Amino acid sequence: MEEKKYLVSKIREGTVIDHIPAGKVAIVLKLLNLGQNTKLITATNVDSGKYGKKDFVKVEGKNLNIKEINLVSLIAPSSTINIIEDWEVKEKIKVKLPEVVKNILVCPNSNCIVNSERETIDTKFNVINSDILDRISFQCNYCDTIINYKELSNYLKI
């Protein structure tokens, strides 16, 4: 049986975000708001022995800060961040969902205090079941409304 090979250019310096759930790379890029001049290599629906299918992105000349890594973890909680220096992986970071997500999600409950026109309150969601992708959910700290992982992209402040 012939082995499948994928030809994707290496980057000299920057970050590779690997093991993004298939079909989610566009949301990750939108969240990171990298700008038009950023050099990117993306791949979608790539075969993955561990996940079946995956996406990944290579970002030339940029290392993600902790806030950006936390943003990636919302969409791709099983992803790996690879720091590339001089064409080689110098560090691998396994992302981890934070316990609390502040001012990134919109509460779907129109009666929640964060949606009041008279109040200026940042949203705050507690992460629930962070260890199992299909069971991850986010609970509003103010009204207890739950957002399931599968619905997450509908409630991002982007």
Backbone torsions as a table, in degrees:
resi	resn	phi	psi	omega
1	MET	NA	133.6	-178.6
2	GLU	-77.6	134.1	179.8
3	GLU	-81.3	135.6	177.5
4	LYS	-79.1	139.0	177.0
5	LYS	-130.3	143.4	178.5
6	TYR	-114.7	130.2	179.4
7	LEU	-101.5	106.7	178.7
8	VAL	-131.5	129.1	-176.6
9	SER	-60.4	142.7	170.9
10	LYS	-76.2	160.9	172.8
11	ILE	-115.4	150.8	-177.8
12	ARG	-75.9	-49.1	-177.9
13	GLU	-140.1	142.9	175.4
14	GLY	142.1	-146.8	-172.4
15	THR	-135.8	139.0	170.5
16	VAL	-115.4	125.6	174.8
17	ILE	-103.8	110.2	-174.5
18	ASP	-110.9	160.2	177.9
19	HIS	65.1	37.0	171.4
20	ILE	-75.9	134.5	177.8
21	PRO	-54.5	139.4	-177.2
22	ALA	-52.1	131.4	178.4
23	GLY	87.8	2.5	-175.3
24	LYS	-108.3	-1.3	-175.8
25	VAL	-61.9	-36.0	-179.3
26	ALA	-64.0	-38.3	179.0
27	ILE	-67.8	-41.7	177.7
28	VAL	-59.2	-46.0	-179.2
29	LEU	-64.9	-38.7	178.6
30	LYS	-65.1	-41.5	178.2
31	LEU	-62.8	-40.5	-177.3
32	LEU	-74.4	-21.6	175.9
33	ASN	47.1	59.9	-171.7
34	LEU	-77.0	-19.1	178.8
35	GLY	95.5	158.4	-174.2
36	GLN	-70.4	-26.0	-176.7
37	ASN	-87.7	0.0	-179.7
38	THR	-75.0	132.2	177.6
39	LYS	-85.5	121.4	-176.5
40	LEU	-126.5	147.0	166.5
41	ILE	-125.4	122.0	179.0
42	THR	-121.4	152.2	173.9
43	ALA	-140.6	139.1	-179.0
44	THR	-125.2	150.9	178.2
45	ASN	53.1	41.9	177.6
46	VAL	-82.2	140.3	177.6
47	ASP	-60.7	137.8	178.9
48	SER	-137.0	124.2	178.3
49	GLY	-61.5	-33.5	-176.0
50	LYS	-84.5	-36.7	-171.9
51	TYR	-118.1	1.5	-176.1
52	GLY	85.5	-71.4	176.0
53	LYS	-132.4	151.6	179.1
54	LYS	-151.2	166.2	169.8
55	ASP	-116.5	161.3	168.9
56	PHE	-151.7	162.5	178.1
57	VAL	-140.1	140.1	174.0
58	LYS	-112.9	128.0	-177.2
59	VAL	-115.9	109.4	-177.6
60	GLU	-74.6	131.6	172.0
61	GLY	74.5	18.9	-178.6
62	LYS	-140.1	129.5	169.8
63	ASN	-106.3	134.1	-178.0
64	LEU	-75.6	142.0	173.5
65	ASN	-87.8	175.8	-174.8
66	ILE	-62.4	-37.1	178.3
67	LYS	-63.4	-43.0	179.4
68	GLU	-66.7	-38.1	176.9
69	ILE	-63.4	-40.7	177.1
70	ASN	-63.7	-37.1	176.3
71	LEU	-63.4	-44.7	177.8
72	VAL	-59.3	-40.8	-177.1
73	SER	-61.9	-27.2	178.8
74	LEU	-65.1	-43.4	-177.2
75	ILE	-88.9	-34.7	-174.8
76	ALA	-130.3	69.6	-175.2
77	PRO	-67.2	-11.2	177.4
78	SER	-105.6	13.2	-176.4
79	SER	-79.8	165.7	176.7
80	THR	-124.2	136.0	175.8
81	ILE	-102.8	120.2	178.0
82	ASN	-107.9	123.1	177.0
83	ILE	-90.4	123.7	-175.5
84	ILE	-107.6	129.0	174.4
85	GLU	-135.5	131.6	178.7
86	ASP	49.8	48.1	175.4
87	TRP	73.3	-0.8	-175.1
88	GLU	-120.8	152.5	174.3
89	VAL	-73.3	118.6	-179.8
90	LYS	-99.9	-25.4	180.0
91	GLU	-153.8	140.5	174.0
92	LYS	-115.9	131.0	179.7
93	ILE	-121.6	120.0	174.4
94	LYS	-84.3	116.7	-177.3
95	VAL	-68.6	155.0	179.5
96	LYS	-139.7	133.0	177.2
97	LEU	-62.8	137.2	173.6
98	PRO	-70.7	161.6	178.3
99	GLU	-73.2	-30.1	-178.1
100	VAL	-132.1	137.7	177.9
101	VAL	-113.9	115.7	-176.2
102	LYS	-109.7	130.9	171.3
103	ASN	55.8	34.6	177.0
104	ILE	-118.8	-29.6	-178.7
105	LEU	-107.6	152.4	174.1
106	VAL	-101.2	133.3	177.9
107	CYS	-74.9	127.2	-179.5
108	PRO	-73.3	-11.9	-179.7
109	ASN	-81.0	109.4	-177.7
110	SER	-63.8	-20.0	178.7
111	ASN	-89.7	-3.2	179.5
112	CYS	-66.1	146.7	-177.4
113	ILE	-61.8	-27.5	179.4
114	VAL	-69.6	-16.2	178.3
115	ASN	-98.3	6.8	179.4
116	SER	-74.2	137.8	177.2
117	GLU	-74.8	-19.6	-178.1
118	ARG	-88.8	-19.5	-177.4
119	GLU	-110.1	147.8	172.8
120	THR	-118.2	90.9	-177.1
121	ILE	-123.8	130.3	176.1
122	ASP	-70.5	145.2	177.2
123	THR	-73.3	152.6	180.0
124	LYS	-147.6	120.4	-179.4
125	PHE	-122.8	134.8	174.5
126	ASN	-88.6	135.5	179.8
127	VAL	-84.9	131.1	-178.4
128	ILE	-119.8	141.6	178.4
129	ASN	55.1	49.6	-174.0
130	SER	-71.0	-6.4	-176.0
131	ASP	-93.2	-12.0	-177.9
132	ILE	-126.9	115.4	-172.0
133	LEU	-50.4	-51.2	-176.0
134	ASP	-71.8	-11.9	-178.9
135	ARG	-107.2	-1.3	179.8
136	ILE	-63.1	135.9	173.9
137	SER	-145.4	166.3	-175.8
138	PHE	-128.9	124.4	-175.4
139	GLN	-111.0	125.4	179.4
140	CYS	-60.9	131.8	-179.1
141	ASN	-69.4	-21.1	-174.5
142	TYR	-99.1	-38.9	-175.6
143	CYS	-122.1	-0.3	178.7
144	ASP	68.4	10.3	176.0
145	THR	-63.5	139.7	-177.2
146	ILE	-105.2	135.4	170.3
147	ILE	-113.9	123.8	177.1
148	ASN	-81.8	152.6	-179.3
149	TYR	-52.5	-42.2	-177.2
150	LYS	-63.9	-23.2	-179.9
151	GLU	-98.2	-5.1	-170.4
152	LEU	-51.3	-45.0	-175.5
153	SER	-62.8	-20.1	176.8
154	ASN	-73.2	-17.4	-172.9
155	TYR	-120.3	16.4	177.3
156	LEU	-79.6	141.5	176.9
157	LYS	-85.3	73.7	178.5
158	ILE	-133.5	NA	NA
